[in-house]
């Protein structure tokens, strides 16, 4: 597995390699054992997931009222 393939799998499957399909999982584990770059990518992906998971963004109250009332106009339609 190349670093590019590894990054693609990270993007598609997440940083928990144990959940990846078996062929990619086995190759990723082998790469991570031998590549500091692959280990760094795993750490970065885990950090990003934690950062995103901890953030909740609420819509402004006025927007929520418009959405719930059905008064949203979609442009270009």
Order of alpha helices (4+ residues) and beta strands (2+ residues): alpha-alpha-alpha-alpha
